[in-house]
Amino acid sequence: MALKGIKVVEMLGLAPGPLCGTILADFGASVTVVQKILQSPFDVMSNGKKMLSVDLKSKEGVYI
């Protein structure tokens, strides 16, 4: 894979970010998605990505 060894952190948001993360994952990058706690665990663009749910508005979430 062309991007094997590359690590990407994707902050869940609008379509351009997840689409770019999906393309990078398809080419071999390791993509970790940081999303809100109450977000749906299944997303169409989560193929090949690791999902991490964090509440960034709490003290515990900030220190993860």
N, C-alpha and C positions, 0 to 999 in steps of 0.2 A: 504494500500500500504506500502511496506517495507521501502521506502525512503521518505515518506511524512514528510514535514518540512525541508528537506535538500534543500539548494539553491545552484545552480551551474551557473557560468558565463562561457560561451563558446565563445572563440574568433574564428570567422569563419576562417577555413583553409582547410587543406587536409582531406581526408576521416577518419582517426582514431579519430579526435576530434568530428566531427559531429555524427559519428556512436556511440561513447561512450556517447555523450549527448542524443542521441535518446534512447539508452538503459536505461540511468538513468531516463529520462522522462517517459519511459514505466513502470518503477518501482516506480513512484510517486514523483520523485524529481522535483522541480521547476527550469527549465532550461531557462536562458535568453541568447540569442545569440546576440553578438555584431558584426555587419557586416558593410561593406563599404556602402556608400550612394547609389552608382549606382548598387548595387547588385540586382538580380532578387528577387521579393517579395515571389515567390513560390519556395520551395526547397523540394525535395523528403524526405529529412531527417528532416524537420521542424515539424513533427508531435508532438504535445503536447508541443511545445516550444514557448516562447515569443521572438519576433524579435525586435531588436533595431538597427537602422541605424545611424552611427556616422562617421563623417569625422575627424579622429584623427590627421590629418595634419593641421587642422585649430585651432585657439585659442578657438573658441566657442565649438568645438568638444571635446577639452581636458578638459574643465570645466563642461561637462555634468555629 
